[in-house]
């Protein structure tokens, strides 16, 4: 029995020894076959809808540069407001409605306004004239009767113009004044009370202003015609002016 078992074991060992090289060769071929069966690069199916991570520099769009809106600058030297004093003389140019009295003569004025960004000028004005007085003798009385008449005007209203900058320091401004003329007429005869009248007229005043600027100051002159329709006295005047320009609240 023992001899029989020994022969069986010997037979199994010989069979295992003979089968070992064949099993090893099969393992090598299977491993080589696994590497060789991998599909080539061209054999992969392309997925058009697949997402590929972009390069780091292209992941986020660069923010667009902010463009600042241009700041509107005032016309000329950037000082839109001005206030000026005018001194001059005006001549009466039409018929005499205040008898022989000249209601203008020496005069002074105040003017102030604003120059818009598109060179339009708008403002207000006030003129005061000293006027004149005149004594009229009448030969009917013995002694002669003397009557004294005096008259003067005040002008006030709005002014519109356009600034033409001939250079950085020279302004040529054609203007038009619209407003009212208030007359003050006084008549007095000996032994009688003084009679005062205050006529009011509409005025239209075309003119031309020439200004030289030096920093915030301005110097120049005005040629001004005042047309008073109806019973008023029209005039033409020449004025010198000095003013001051400044910055402040801007409407544009």
Secondary structure, 3 states (H helix, E strand, C coil): CHHHHHHHHHHHHHHHHHHHHHHHHHHHHHHHHHHHCCCCHHHCCCCCCCCCCCCHHHCCCCCCCCCCCCCCCCCCCCCCEEEEEEEEEEEECCCCCCCCCCCCEEEEEEEEEEECCCCEEEEEEEEEECCEEEEEEECCCCCCEEEEEEEEEEEEEEEEEEEEEEECCEEEEEEEEEEEEEEEEEEEECCCCCEEECCEEEEEEEEEEEEEEECCEEEEEEEEEEEECCCCCCEEEEEEEEEEEECCCCCC
